[in-house]
Amino acid sequence: MGIGVLSLVFGSAESQAKDQMVFASWGGTYQDAIRTAWIKPFQQKFGVEVTEDTSPEMAKIKAMVDTNTVTWTL
């Protein structure tokens, strides 16, 4: 499990452009709060485009790692 998560973080970082990243979280008010507190200020300060995704379920993570098609940065 730990290696799979590390593959997600480091593998996808190499495949993303330096001025883009994909943030995965669980959506709802939790993700709304993260967007307000972290994502928007980060984008403004560093000029990095952050795309959001939801539903970081184990099956999705495993499929991305198994097929080497990781789309998330964080």
Order of alpha helices (4+ residues) and beta strands (2+ residues): alpha-beta-alpha-alpha-beta-alpha
